[in-house]
Amino acid sequence: MLSVKAEQIASFLGRQISPQLAQEIGSQFSTRIEGTCIKHRFASSSIKMYDKYGCVLRIETTINDVSFFKHHRKVEHRQGPPTRVLAPVKKTIYSLIDLREIMLGCNRRYLAHLAALDDFSAGVRALDRLTKPRTVEQKTLKGINFFDPVDNALLHALQNPRVNIAGIRRADLLPLLDQLSPDRLSRQLRRLRDLGVIKRVAGTYRYYLTRIGRAATAALCRVTQTVIIPALA
């Protein structure tokens, strides 16, 4: 809704914004029983997207006056022979094939625009998974606090490159985390396993960072080094 501008609406529908039609272009957001709808309107035509009953994402182009679109067709003249030129679509059954291709092109251009948008919803879900408390084996498991000194130090220690090569043991982490006793470090490692940050190699006591764990530790270091520290300096 926020990324689509007036000139893009016109390009979806294969037209250019003229002074006569500039006031007839806009977007509308609405929620109905059938689902949430985003509609982009330009003169007598519109292209809209809605989640039909929350199950199907539907894209459709509608038109009230088919002459809004133009295509190459045979045009009869009062004088002279007929010519094949770019002319408005006629409201006849013979225009349906061309009209279908024109409107399908509108849908494809809109879908291409949607495919180019940045989608951070997976990151939002991953952040909730890491930071929100959860219940594991009837115990409340605290989420990660990236600004907590213990969590911060533990994640920095796990970012050591050798973790992804040979894994890391509790004994390897103890010299790097003086503030944690062996028992407390074991509980922290179990907590990170339950949160999905690390995984244990079967039959060993070595741990690896998971995909989401690598992303979390890299994000923590990047934000700390490039944003927080320079801002406080």
N, C-alpha and C positions, 0 to 999 in steps of 0.2 A: 504493500500500500504506500509506503514511504519512498520506495526506490523508483517507482514509475512516474516519470514526468510527462508534461503535456506533449512535448515533441516525440516522446517514445510511444505514446498512445497513437499518435498519428502514423508513426512508422509501422506499428503492428497492423494497422488497418490499410496500409499501403497508400496513404494520402499525405499531403502537406498541409500545414496550418495556413489558412488564408484569412485575411481580415474579416471576411463575411462569416467564417466559421469559428473564429477565435473564442467567441463567447459561449460556444456550444461544446466545450470540451472539459472533462473533469472526471474525478473518481469518486466512488461511493462505497462505504463499508457498512454492512448490515448483517444482523443475526436473525434468522428466521427459524421456524420449526424444522424445515428441511435441512438447515445447516447454515454455516457462515459463508457469506458471499462478498466478494470484491468485484466491483463492476467499474469498468473504464468506458466512458461514453464519449463519442465524437459525432456530433450532428445526429443523423438518424440511425447510426450504427453503434454497436457496443460489443465489447469483449469482456467476458466475466469468468470468474473461477469460484467454485464453491465445493465444499465437502458434503456431498450428498448423503444425508443421514449419518455422517461421520464415518462412512465406509469407502466412498469412491471420490477421488478428486476429479472434478469435471470441469473442462474448459470448453466454452462455446462462444461463438460469434453470432450475434443476432443483427437483423437489419429490418427497418420499417420501410425504407425506400431503396430498392435495389439499384436505382440509377446513381446512388452514391458511389458505387464501384464502377470501374471502367475496364473494358477488355477489347481485344482486337476482334472485330466482327465485320460482316458485310453491311454496308450502309447504302440505302437507296437514295438517289438524289432526284430532285424535280427535273433537273436538266443534266444530261450527260449520263454516262454509264455508271453502274454501282461500283464502289471502291471498298477496299478492306482497310479500315482505319481504327484508331483507338477511340472508342465511343462508350457512353454510359450503357450499363446493362439494361436490357429491356425486360419488362415484367411479362414474360411469356414462358410457357413450359419449355421452350427450346433453349432458354438461358440457364436451366437448372444445372446442366453439366459444368458449364463454365463458372457459375455461381458457387457450386460446391468446391471447385478447385481454388477459387479466390478466398473463400472463407476458411478452407483448410490451411491455406498459406498464412492467414491471420493467426490461426491457432498455433501453427508451428513457430512463427516469429515470437509469439508470446511465451511459448514453452522454452525456446532458446534463451530468452531473457531470464526466465526463472532458473534455468540450469546454470546461468552464470553468476547467480547471487551467492554470497557467502552464507552458509548455514551453520550456525553455532549451537544448534539445539543439542547435538551430541556432547559438546563440551559442557553445556549446562547440566545435562544428566550425569555426566562423569563427576562434575564438581559436587552435585548433591550426593552422589554415591560416596564420595570421599569425606565430606565434611559434616553430613547429617548423622545424628546418632541412630543406631539400629539395635535390634535385639537379636542376640546370638546365643543359643542354648539357654534361654530364659535369663540372660544377663544383658544389661544395657551397655552397648559398646560405643564409646565416645568417638566422634569423628575427628578428622585431622584438623588441627589449628595451625595454619602455616606460620603464624606469628608467635606461637608458643615456643619457648626456648628449647624444650626437650624435643618436640616434633621437628623443629627447624634443624637442630643439630643432627638428629637421626636421619632425616632426609638428605642432608648434605653429606653425611658419611656414606649413605647408600649410593650416592652419585659417583663414587669412585669408579673409574672405567674398568677396573679389574673385576668388579661385581658382575658385569655382563660377560666376562671371559671365563672365569673359573668359579663364580659364585662367591659368597661371603658367609663366614660363620660368626656365631656370637663371640667367639674368642678374638676374631679379627676386629670386631666393633668395640670391644671393651676399652682398648687403649685410646680410641678416638672419642669416647664418651665417658669422661671421668665422673660426670654427675650422676651416672646410672650404675646401680649395683647389678651384679649378674642376674639376680632374680627379677629385678625390675626390667632389665633389658629383655629377658625372656618374655615377660608379659607384653612388652611393647612390640616385639617381633610377632607374637601371636595375634596381637591387635591388627598389625599391618597385614598379616595373612588374611584375617577375616574381612578386612576392608578391600582386599584385592590389590594391594600395592606390591606385595612380594609373593613369591611362591617357593615352596621347598622342593628340592630335588628328592624324588622317591628313594628311600633307603639311606639318605645322608642327612646331615644337619647344615647343608649349604642352601643359601637362599639366592634367588634371582629377582630382579625387578620385572614386573609384568609390563605390558604395553602402557597401561594407564599409570603405572608407577613411574616409568621412565618419563612420561609426559609431565607428571606432577612435579618430580624433582627438577626437571629442566625448567619448568615454568617458575618454580620457586627461586632458583638461582638467577634466572634472567630478570625477574621482577626486582629481586633484592639488589643485584649489581647495576642494573641499568635505570631503575626508576627510583627506588626508595633511598639508596645511599646518595646518588647525585642530588636528589631533592632535599636531603637533610644536610648536605655539605655546605 
